Amino acid sequence: MDRAFRPKALTRKDASGQIARQLRSAIADGVWVPGERLPTELDLADTFDVSRNTAREALKLLTATGLLTSVRGGVGGGTYVAVPDSDDIAELLGDAIRLWFRAGDVTVHDVDEARRVLEEFSVAMAAQRHTEGDLEAIWRPVLASRDFEMDIEEWLGLDLEFHTAITRAAHNPILELAMTSVHLIRPVTNRVFVDRLDRRLVMEQHEGMYQAIATGDPVKAREAFATHIGYLDSVRSEVLRDLNTDDVRISDIPGV
């Protein structure tokens, strides 16, 4: 693979932004890989025929997004391509994903359908691959949610924490990234029917999922999840019937 960087000529406007975009594309194409050091500010200034300050600004733009990381001084000093984890990627993609949900024709049913498929695999894998640390992360929100007097937003936060912990316990980075798209919009879709949910029943279902995962039984984990998602589907259908509609677009939900 040819990893040579081939810069393109700059126009007069926003030179630092143009350099940043070219560097970002080069990183995406594998010219520089995670953990590899980029050329110095001076080298970039010479390459693009700009001032050192302009080159520095370009690097700062990419560092601010988390794509690059800076190491000060010494033999190992310089600017490196960051080694991202799933949280970094989710943060980078978060705003774009939310905007896509809000501007497009995605519906509550679309989100729930994707969640059903993805999380069914997640719970089964979590049952087979979890660590003790994973189990602690899954159990913590279950235990905390036993306070049925807590604020609804706090309760929904625990719900999201629970399902996110299960996804992570599956130890599949691609699955985790895919589920991130679902988790990012769930606080919005939850508004459609959260007032109808029986918190105690949801907590019991979460406990059932935890127990199945903890015992290492993927079949029981799937069954426990099916019970949980079936209940959520029934509540959602009831709410949609009351609204006299088959589905709701994300962009039509109040407050989106």
C-alpha positions, 0 to 999 in steps of 0.5 A: 500500500502506498502511504505517501502523503500527497498534499493538494494546493490550497486556496486563499481562504481558511488555509488551516481548515483546508490543511486539517481536512487533508490531514484527516483524509490522509489519516482515514486513508491510512497514510498515518495510523493510530499511534504514528507521529505526524510531520512537525509544524515546520515540516507541514508549513514547508509542505503547504507553503504556509506559516508555522502558525497556520500549520499549528492551527490545523493540528489544533483543529484535529487535536480538538476533535480527538483525532490527534494527541500531542506529546510534549518535549523529548525524543518522543515529543510531537503530534500523534494519531490518537488511538481511539476507543469506542467512547471517543468514537461515539463522542466524535459521531454523536452530534452527526448521528443526532442531527441525522435522526432529527432531520431524517425519516427515522421512526421510533419503530425503526430504532426499536427494531434495530435495538431488538436485533442488536441487543439480542446478540449483545445479551447472548455474547455478554453471557458468554464473554463477561468479566467480573467487572462487566457484571458489576457494571451491569448490576450497579444500575439495577441496584440503584433503580430499586429507588422508585421515587427517583426522578424520571430522568435519573431513572432513564439514565440508569436504564441507559447505563444498564443496557450500555453495560451489557453491550460492552460486556459482549466485547465486540467493538463493532457491535458496541459502535452500532449500539451507540447509534441506538443509545444516542437517540433512546432518551428521545424515543423514551419520551413517547411511552416512558410515563406508561412504564411500570418501573418495578416490572422493568427493574425485575426484568433487568434483574432477570437479564442480569441473572441470565448473563451472570450464570453464563447461559446465552439462551436464557439471556436471550429469553430474558431480553425477549420478555423485556423487549416484548413488554416495551413493545406492548406499551409502545403499541398501546401509546401509539393506539391512543395517539391514533397512529402506527408510528412516530417520526423522531423529528416529530417528537416534542423537544427534539 
